[in-house]
Amino acid sequence: MQARLGLKIFTWLALGASFYVVAQTIPTLAKEPPEERATAISKLPNKILWAWKRAEDLSTIDPHKFGVAYLACHVFIDGDKVKWETRNQPLKIPPHTVVVPTIRIDIVRREKPVLSEQQIEKIAWHIGKAASVPNAAAIQIDFDALETERGFYRSLLRHIKKTIPSTMPISITALASWCLFDNWIADLPIDESVPMMFSLGRDRDKVLLYLQKHHDFIDERANRSLGLSLEDTGVNELMIPIARKRKIPVRVYVFTRTAWTEKKIRAVNSLLGKL
């Protein structure tokens, strides 16, 4: 593996009551073969905090134990148009923290979306730009999909794969049902599917009953990752023991409805233990 151009990155550091921007120089790595994606995603931290659309101060986390998946861009598909909002809320993290830029895609329902090849190209371009930030270990796509929209997202993911570096893993968030009895994601060109075990909606009882009995998801990739909410204690009490019993490492992404605090980070450590 050979390094080429140096790249300046800027990281927030806490000094007393103030925050300062510090410049560092790290190598930009040459591209490696596509099979390296599996190795790359296996090296992600097993505890990743989601930082959503608000200011977040995660400057006290241990970057050797935690990664941060942050909302980098919000894409809106509106008829034949594509609109986007890049993150403008501050995110404070320690130097060398592994990050997973996350892109949320929403379809505006006031008129029928076109879902064209031109829209795919525009969205993929923005995702490629988000993937180019320093310390990005993977890119994550967060979306909902009606049955009629699944072909569009399948094509989009294929296009993204061509847009980002060949070693960059693609992660998606997935409804729990997509990893079970509606497993349409099985053939998607992705490296990680994160089953969202919170806000389960009308499938909640069905999903929980299945997992109580069978423990594993039907989609094998979903057994390597887990998405939890700090506030959904009932689901967490079921899923953490299941994850601990698996013979493979399980990466847990944790969401919270309000801003992260040191108390919440301690709660994550307590919840996940040595998982």
C-alpha positions, 0 to 999 in steps of 0.5 A: 500500500503506497501513500501519495498526496498529503491531505490536511484535515481539521479536527475540533480539540477541547482546550479548557472551555474553548474549541480550536481548529487544529490542522494535521497532515495524513496520507491519502492512500492509493486505491486498492482492489474491490476485495479490500472493502470487506477488510476495510469494513471489518476494521470499523470500531464496534461502537458507532454513534449516530450524530444527526441533524443537530450540533453535537459535541463528541470531543470526549469520546475515545477514538480507539473505541468509538466511531461516528456516523454523522449526517453529512448530506440530506437529499430530497427527490422532488418530482424531476429535481434533486435538492440537497442540504449539506451539514451546517451543524457543528460536530466536534470529535477528537483527532483520528476519529473514524467517521462514516458520512451518512446521507439521508434520502427522502422522496417528496410526496407532493408529486410523483417522483421521476426517479430518472438516470439523471437524478441517480447521477446527481445523487451519486455525485453528492455521495461521492463528495461526502465520501472524500472527507478525511478519516472516512472509513465507509459511506452509509445511505439512509432511505425508505423505499416503497416497492415501486422505488426499490429498482431505483435504489438498486440502480443508485447503489450500483452507480455509487459503487462506481463513483466512490473509491474502490476500497470504500465500503457501502453501508445502508440502514435497513428496516428490520423487516427488510432483513427478515420476511421482506428481504429485498436487499439480499442482492444489493451491491452493499457491504453492510446492512444495519437493521434499525431496531427502533421505531419499528412501527406496525411490524414491531410485535412481528419482528420481536417475536421472530427474533425471540424465537430465531435470534438471527436475521435472514439477511446474513449481513444484518447479523454483523451489525445492529442499529439501536436507540438509547431510549428503546430499552425494551428492544435493547434488552432483547437484542444485546444478549442475542448479539453477544451469543453470535460467533461473529463480531457485531458492530452496534450503531447507537442513536439518541433522540436528543443531543449526546452528552457524557452521561449518554456516552457512559450509558452506551458503554454500560449497555454494550459492555465488552460486545 
